[in-house]
Amino acid sequence: MAWEERDRNWLETASELELLTRFRRDLHRIPELDDELPQTVAYVEGVLGLLSCEVGYPCKGSVSAFFDLGHGREAGATVAVRADMDALPICERTGVAFASEHAGCMHACGHDGHMAMALTTAVLVDRAVRAGVALARNVLFIFQPAEETTGGAKRVCESGVFECYGANRIFGFHVWPDLPSGTVWSRPGALLARSCEVHIDIHGQSTHVGKTLGMPDDQSHDTLLAASRFVAATRPFLAELSEGNPVICRFGLLQAGTVCNALAGEAKLRGTLRTFSDETHDQAMEGLRELLAKSCEETGCTFDLEFTLGYPPVVNDAGLDRAAAGVLDGDGGAPRLQELPDPLLISEDFSFYQRHLPGLFMLLGVGTPAEGAEGQEGVAEDGGVRRFATSALHTDTLMFSEEQLLPGVAVYRRLLGL
């Protein structure tokens, strides 16, 4: 899959669908995790190295490509496009001919599609540069690591790459199986949630149940009782806090005790907290701490509580959203930008870019065809792919077709003025 000089002619003449298909399928075969992306980085830089751009490496596991359209590098001279490169530790079960060649790893969140759209758009920008087409701004492509883990976007921002090239806006996509194929969605303001993990360890004392008859709760040191009371108390608190400001905190792990006839001396809870604003997030953290302290005081226990850093909320710049909606009006081959009615309690590290410069994050529908659209074929005998997404994100059967990525490229073309 290495790119060589002889591939330049193919890049200059291939159709958008041919570009998307090769990029997406090549990258789908070589999923890698976190910021350890040697094959992925080599593939991306191999393509970019054949184009008329300046290739850089803002941080570990990342690649940038700067196309100079003659506007200098002052603030506001450049527009940025972002794609994430990391995969997930999931064993693939799609059965397609281009399935993962790395055991236990899979592009189960569509990042192969994101990279394919960005690389295809980069080829189109390169063609414009070579043809002397005038664009309103230079273009900077960012291929980042660790979206699924530690927030590679934050490290890209800290690298100074946006200041170096004068970028003052950034666009990005996520494929979305829950939305109809061929549609593009976003909304001004909050789109996706701020998130963090909640780690709780409760400490008490294990005692044989036979010695607990008549024992007051506050002398029991029963960590299971403390954990249960805390979890139950979070429900009415969060319901009240959610009025007008959606917030959710759920615990997926609770471990306590070792045997059936002794009180639990230790308990562990692990959960996640998600909101759409920093203010609500702070209120939720404070309230959860107070509830935990009360439950532990009532049971004679102590606790350790940690909220991980997590990701900020994805908050779209209202001005960029309006400008994009004006350009994406359904004409010129690009789909109309539709407004999502409500934000989603999903997190994404694109939010770090939006704290650094104005940004617009969009959702590209790759689900079943929109109502009224002609039905599509299923999986082909030769290991091809469905014409619409087969499963949800982060599952071992996620699959969508390259045709479904074409509207995303069309959106990038319109936003860049190609």
C-alpha positions as CSV (number, residue, x, y, z in Angstrom):
1,M,0.0,0.0,0.0
2,A,3.0,2.3,-0.2
3,W,2.7,5.3,-2.4
4,E,5.3,5.9,-5.1
5,E,6.0,8.6,-7.7
6,R,4.3,6.5,-10.4
7,D,1.1,6.9,-8.5
8,R,1.0,10.7,-9.1
9,N,-0.7,10.3,-12.5
10,W,-3.4,8.2,-10.9
11,L,-4.0,10.8,-8.3
12,E,-4.4,13.5,-11.0
13,T,-7.0,11.6,-13.0
14,A,-9.0,9.3,-10.6
15,S,-12.6,10.2,-9.9
16,E,-13.7,11.2,-6.5
17,L,-15.3,7.8,-5.9
18,E,-12.1,6.0,-7.0
19,L,-10.1,8.1,-4.6
20,L,-12.4,7.5,-1.7
21,T,-12.6,3.8,-2.4
22,R,-8.9,3.2,-2.5
23,F,-8.1,5.5,0.4
24,R,-10.8,4.1,2.6
25,R,-10.2,0.4,1.9
26,D,-6.4,0.7,2.2
27,L,-6.8,2.5,5.6
28,H,-9.5,0.1,6.8
29,R,-7.0,-2.8,6.5
30,I,-4.4,-1.2,8.8
31,P,-6.2,0.1,12.0
32,E,-4.0,1.3,14.8
33,L,-4.6,2.6,18.3
34,D,-4.1,5.8,20.2
35,D,-1.1,7.7,19.0
36,E,0.9,4.6,17.9
37,L,0.0,4.9,14.2
38,P,3.1,4.1,12.2
39,Q,1.4,2.5,9.2
40,T,-1.4,4.9,9.1
41,V,0.9,7.9,9.3
42,A,3.1,6.5,6.6
43,Y,0.1,5.9,4.3
44,V,-1.2,9.4,4.8
45,E,2.2,11.1,4.3
46,G,2.8,8.9,1.3
47,V,-0.3,10.4,-0.4
48,L,0.4,13.9,0.7
49,G,4.0,13.7,-0.4
50,L,2.8,13.4,-4.0
51,L,0.8,16.6,-3.7
52,S,1.9,20.3,-3.9
53,C,1.7,20.9,-0.1
54,E,4.0,21.3,2.9
55,V,3.8,18.2,5.0
56,G,4.4,18.5,8.8
57,Y,4.1,16.6,12.0
58,P,2.5,18.8,14.7
59,C,2.7,16.1,17.4
60,K,3.3,12.4,17.9
61,G,1.1,10.4,15.5
62,S,-0.2,13.4,13.5
63,V,0.3,14.7,10.0
64,S,-0.5,18.1,8.6
65,A,-0.6,19.3,5.0
66,F,-0.5,23.0,4.1
67,F,-1.6,24.2,0.7
68,D,-0.3,27.7,0.0
69,L,-2.8,29.6,-2.2
70,G,-0.9,32.8,-2.0
71,H,-2.6,34.4,1.0
72,G,0.5,34.4,3.3
73,R,0.4,33.1,6.9
74,E,-1.2,35.9,8.7
75,A,-4.2,35.2,11.0
76,G,-7.3,34.5,8.9
77,A,-5.4,33.4,5.8
78,T,-6.1,29.7,6.2
79,V,-9.0,27.3,6.7
80,A,-8.4,24.0,8.3
81,V,-9.9,20.5,7.8
82,R,-9.6,17.8,10.4
83,A,-9.6,14.0,10.2
84,D,-8.9,11.5,13.0
85,M,-6.8,8.4,12.4
86,D,-7.0,6.1,15.3
87,A,-9.1,2.9,15.5
88,L,-10.6,0.8,18.3
89,P,-9.6,-2.4,20.1
90,I,-12.4,-4.4,18.5
91,C,-12.2,-7.7,16.5
92,E,-13.9,-7.1,13.2
93,R,-16.8,-9.3,12.0
94,T,-17.9,-7.5,8.8
95,G,-16.7,-10.2,6.4
96,V,-15.7,-7.7,3.7
97,A,-12.7,-8.3,1.5
98,F,-10.8,-5.3,2.9
99,A,-11.3,-6.3,6.6
100,S,-8.7,-5.4,9.2
101,E,-5.4,-7.2,8.9
102,H,-4.5,-6.2,12.5
103,A,-5.9,-8.8,14.9
104,G,-8.0,-7.2,17.6
105,C,-8.2,-3.7,16.0
106,M,-10.9,-2.2,13.7
107,H,-11.9,1.1,12.3
108,A,-15.3,0.7,14.1
109,C,-15.9,4.4,14.5
110,G,-15.6,5.4,10.8
111,H,-12.2,7.2,11.1
112,D,-11.2,5.4,7.9
113,G,-14.0,7.3,6.2
114,H,-13.0,10.6,7.7
115,M,-9.4,10.1,6.5
116,A,-10.6,9.1,3.0
117,M,-12.8,12.2,2.7
118,A,-9.9,14.5,3.8
119,L,-7.4,12.9,1.5
120,T,-9.7,13.0,-1.4
121,T,-10.4,16.7,-0.7
122,A,-6.6,17.3,-0.4
123,V,-6.2,15.8,-3.9
124,L,-8.9,18.2,-5.2
125,V,-7.2,21.1,-3.6
126,D,-3.9,20.0,-5.2
127,R,-5.6,19.9,-8.6
128,A,-6.9,23.4,-8.0
129,V,-3.4,24.6,-7.1
130,R,-1.8,23.1,-10.2
131,A,-4.6,24.6,-12.4
132,G,-4.0,28.0,-10.9
133,V,-7.6,28.2,-9.5
134,A,-8.0,31.1,-7.0
135,L,-9.4,30.2,-3.6
136,A,-10.3,32.6,-0.9
137,R,-7.9,31.0,1.7
138,N,-5.0,28.7,2.0
139,V,-6.0,25.2,3.2
140,L,-4.5,23.2,6.1
141,F,-5.4,19.5,6.6
142,I,-4.9,18.0,10.1
143,F,-4.7,14.2,10.5
144,Q,-4.7,13.6,14.3
145,P,-4.2,10.7,16.6
146,A,-5.9,9.5,19.8
147,E,-9.5,10.8,19.4
148,E,-10.7,7.6,21.0
149,T,-8.4,7.8,24.0
150,T,-6.4,10.8,25.3
151,G,-7.6,13.6,23.0
152,G,-5.0,14.1,20.3
153,A,-6.7,17.3,19.2
154,K,-5.5,19.0,22.4
155,R,-1.9,18.2,21.6
156,V,-2.3,19.4,18.0
157,C,-3.6,22.7,19.3
158,E,-0.7,23.0,21.7
159,S,1.8,22.4,18.9
160,G,1.1,25.9,17.4
161,V,0.3,24.6,14.0
162,F,-2.7,26.8,13.6
163,E,-0.8,30.0,14.5
164,C,2.0,28.9,12.2
165,Y,-0.3,28.8,9.1
166,G,-2.7,31.5,10.1
167,A,-5.8,29.3,10.4
168,N,-8.9,31.0,11.9
169,R,-11.5,28.3,11.3
170,I,-11.8,24.5,11.2
171,F,-14.3,22.0,9.8
172,G,-14.7,18.4,10.6
173,F,-17.1,15.4,10.0
174,H,-18.3,12.3,11.7
175,V,-20.1,9.5,9.9
176,W,-23.4,8.8,11.6
177,P,-25.3,5.6,11.0
178,D,-28.4,6.9,12.9
179,L,-29.0,9.5,10.2
180,P,-30.3,8.9,6.7
181,S,-27.7,8.3,4.0
182,G,-26.9,11.4,1.9
183,T,-27.8,13.9,4.5
184,V,-25.6,16.3,6.5
185,W,-26.5,17.7,9.9
186,S,-25.2,20.2,12.5
187,R,-26.5,22.9,14.7
188,P,-25.3,26.2,16.1
189,G,-24.1,26.0,19.7
190,A,-23.9,22.8,21.6
191,L,-23.8,19.7,19.4
192,L,-22.1,17.1,21.5
193,A,-21.5,16.7,25.2
194,R,-18.7,17.4,27.6
195,S,-17.7,14.1,29.2
196,C,-15.6,12.7,31.9
197,E,-15.2,9.5,33.8
198,V,-16.2,9.2,37.4
199,H,-13.9,7.0,39.5
200,I,-15.1,6.2,43.1
201,D,-13.4,4.0,45.7
202,I,-15.3,3.6,49.0
203,H,-13.4,2.3,52.1
204,G,-15.0,0.6,55.1
205,Q,-14.5,-2.5,57.2
206,S,-15.5,-6.1,56.5
207,T,-17.5,-7.7,59.3
208,H,-19.3,-11.0,59.5
209,V,-23.0,-10.4,59.0
210,G,-23.7,-12.4,62.2
211,K,-22.2,-9.5,64.3
212,T,-24.3,-6.8,62.7
213,L,-27.7,-7.4,64.3
214,G,-28.9,-4.0,65.8
215,M,-25.8,-2.3,64.5
216,P,-26.5,1.4,63.5
217,D,-25.8,2.1,59.8
218,D,-23.3,4.8,60.7
219,Q,-21.2,2.2,62.5
220,S,-21.5,-0.5,59.9
221,H,-18.7,0.6,57.6
222,D,-20.7,-1.1,54.9
223,T,-19.3,0.0,51.6
224,L,-22.0,-1.8,49.6
225,L,-24.7,0.1,51.5
226,A,-22.9,3.4,50.9
227,A,-22.5,2.7,47.2
228,S,-26.1,1.7,46.8
229,R,-27.4,4.8,48.7
230,F,-25.2,7.0,46.6
231,V,-26.3,5.6,43.2
232,A,-30.0,5.8,44.2
233,A,-29.5,9.4,45.4
234,T,-28.0,10.5,42.1
235,R,-31.2,9.9,40.2
236,P,-33.5,12.6,41.7
237,F,-30.5,15.1,41.9
238,L,-29.7,14.7,38.3
239,A,-33.3,14.8,37.2
240,E,-33.7,18.2,38.9
241,L,-30.4,19.5,37.5
242,S,-31.4,18.4,34.0
243,E,-34.4,20.7,33.8
244,G,-33.4,23.0,31.0
245,N,-29.8,21.8,31.1
246,P,-29.5,18.1,30.1
247,V,-27.1,16.1,32.2
248,I,-26.5,12.4,32.6
249,C,-24.4,10.4,35.0
250,R,-24.6,6.6,35.0
251,F,-22.4,4.0,36.6
252,G,-21.6,0.9,34.5
253,L,-19.4,-0.8,37.1
254,L,-20.0,-1.6,40.8
255,Q,-17.8,-4.0,42.7
256,A,-18.1,-4.7,46.4
257,G,-17.2,-7.5,48.8
258,T,-15.9,-11.0,48.4
259,V,-18.3,-13.3,50.1
260,C,-22.1,-13.5,50.8
261,N,-21.9,-13.5,54.6
262,A,-19.6,-10.6,55.3
263,L,-20.1,-6.9,54.8
264,A,-18.1,-5.4,52.0
265,G,-14.9,-3.6,53.2
266,E,-14.2,-2.0,49.8
267,A,-16.4,-0.8,46.9
268,K,-15.6,0.5,43.5
269,L,-17.8,2.5,41.2
270,R,-17.0,3.6,37.6
271,G,-19.2,5.8,35.6
272,T,-19.4,8.7,33.1
273,L,-20.8,12.2,33.5
274,R,-22.0,14.1,30.4
275,T,-23.4,17.7,30.0
276,F,-23.6,20.4,27.4
277,S,-22.0,23.2,29.4
278,D,-19.1,23.8,31.7
279,E,-21.4,25.4,34.3
280,T,-23.7,22.4,34.5
281,H,-20.7,20.1,34.6
282,D,-19.3,21.9,37.6
283,Q,-22.7,21.9,39.3
284,A,-23.0,18.1,38.7
285,M,-19.5,17.4,40.0
286,E,-20.2,19.4,43.2
287,G,-23.5,17.7,43.7
288,L,-22.2,14.2,43.2
289,R,-19.4,14.9,45.7
290,E,-21.9,16.1,48.3
291,L,-24.1,13.0,47.8
292,L,-21.2,10.7,48.1
293,A,-19.9,12.3,51.2
294,K,-23.4,12.1,52.8
295,S,-23.8,8.4,51.9
296,C,-20.4,7.6,53.3
297,E,-21.0,9.6,56.5
298,E,-24.3,7.7,57.0
299,T,-22.5,4.4,56.8
300,G,-19.2,5.2,58.5
301,C,-17.2,4.9,55.4
302,T,-14.6,7.1,53.6
303,F,-14.0,7.6,49.9
304,D,-11.8,8.7,47.1
305,L,-13.4,10.5,44.2
306,E,-11.8,11.4,40.9
307,F,-13.3,13.1,37.8
308,T,-11.0,12.6,34.8
309,L,-10.2,15.5,32.5
310,G,-12.4,14.2,29.7
311,Y,-13.4,16.3,26.6
312,P,-15.1,19.7,26.5
313,P,-18.5,20.0,24.8
314,V,-18.5,20.3,21.0
315,V,-20.0,23.9,20.6
316,N,-20.3,25.0,17.0
317,D,-19.6,28.6,16.1
318,A,-22.9,30.3,15.2
319,G,-21.3,32.4,12.5
320,L,-19.7,29.5,10.8
321,D,-22.9,27.5,11.0
322,R,-24.8,30.3,9.3
323,A,-22.2,30.8,6.6
324,A,-22.1,27.0,5.9
325,A,-25.9,26.8,5.7
326,G,-25.8,29.7,3.2
327,V,-23.3,27.8,1.0
328,L,-24.8,24.3,1.6
329,D,-28.3,25.1,0.2
330,G,-28.8,21.9,-1.7
331,D,-27.5,23.3,-5.0
332,G,-24.2,22.5,-6.8
333,G,-24.1,18.8,-5.9
334,A,-23.7,19.3,-2.2
335,P,-26.5,18.3,0.3
336,R,-28.3,20.9,2.3
337,L,-27.0,21.5,5.8
338,Q,-29.9,20.4,8.1
339,E,-30.2,21.5,11.7
340,L,-30.2,18.7,14.3
341,P,-33.1,19.4,16.7
342,D,-31.3,18.5,19.9
343,P,-27.6,18.0,20.9
344,L,-26.4,14.5,21.5
345,L,-24.8,13.1,24.7
346,I,-21.8,11.8,22.7
347,S,-18.3,13.3,23.2
348,E,-15.6,14.1,20.6
349,D,-12.2,15.7,21.0
350,F,-13.0,18.1,18.1
351,S,-14.1,20.3,21.0
352,F,-10.5,21.1,21.8
353,Y,-10.1,22.8,18.3
354,Q,-13.2,24.8,19.0
355,R,-11.6,26.2,22.2
356,H,-8.7,27.2,20.1
357,L,-10.4,28.7,17.0
358,P,-13.9,28.8,15.6
359,G,-15.0,25.4,14.4
360,L,-18.0,23.7,12.8
361,F,-18.5,19.9,13.3
362,M,-21.0,18.1,11.1
363,L,-22.6,14.7,11.0
364,L,-22.7,12.8,7.7
365,G,-25.6,10.3,7.5
366,V,-24.6,6.8,6.5
367,G,-27.7,5.0,7.7
368,T,-30.5,3.6,5.8
369,P,-31.5,5.6,2.7
370,A,-33.6,8.7,3.3
371,E,-37.4,8.2,3.0
372,G,-38.4,7.9,-0.6
373,A,-34.9,6.9,-1.8
374,E,-34.5,3.9,-4.0
375,G,-33.7,0.7,-2.0
376,Q,-30.1,-0.6,-2.1
377,E,-28.5,-4.0,-2.4
378,G,-27.1,-6.0,0.5
379,V,-23.7,-7.4,1.0
380,A,-22.3,-8.7,-2.3
381,E,-20.9,-12.2,-2.8
382,D,-17.5,-10.8,-3.5
383,G,-17.2,-9.3,-0.1
384,G,-18.4,-5.8,-1.1
385,V,-20.2,-3.6,1.3
386,R,-23.8,-2.5,1.8
387,R,-25.0,0.7,0.3
388,F,-25.9,1.9,3.8
389,A,-24.5,1.4,7.3
390,T,-25.0,-2.1,8.7
391,S,-24.5,-1.4,12.4
392,A,-23.8,1.2,15.0
393,L,-20.6,3.0,15.8
394,H,-18.2,1.1,18.0
395,T,-19.5,-2.3,17.0
396,D,-17.7,-5.1,15.3
397,T,-20.0,-5.1,12.2
398,L,-20.0,-1.4,11.3
399,M,-19.8,-1.0,7.6
400,F,-20.8,1.7,5.0
401,S,-20.1,2.3,1.4
402,E,-17.7,4.8,-0.2
403,E,-20.6,6.2,-2.2
404,Q,-22.0,7.5,1.1
405,L,-18.8,9.5,1.6
406,L,-19.3,11.5,-1.6
407,P,-21.7,14.0,0.0
408,G,-19.0,14.8,2.6
409,V,-16.5,15.5,0.0
410,A,-19.0,17.7,-1.8
411,V,-19.5,19.7,1.4
412,Y,-15.8,20.2,1.8
413,R,-15.6,21.4,-1.8
414,R,-18.3,24.0,-1.3
415,L,-16.8,25.2,2.1
416,L,-13.4,25.6,0.5
417,G,-14.7,27.2,-2.7
418,L,-13.5,24.4,-5.0
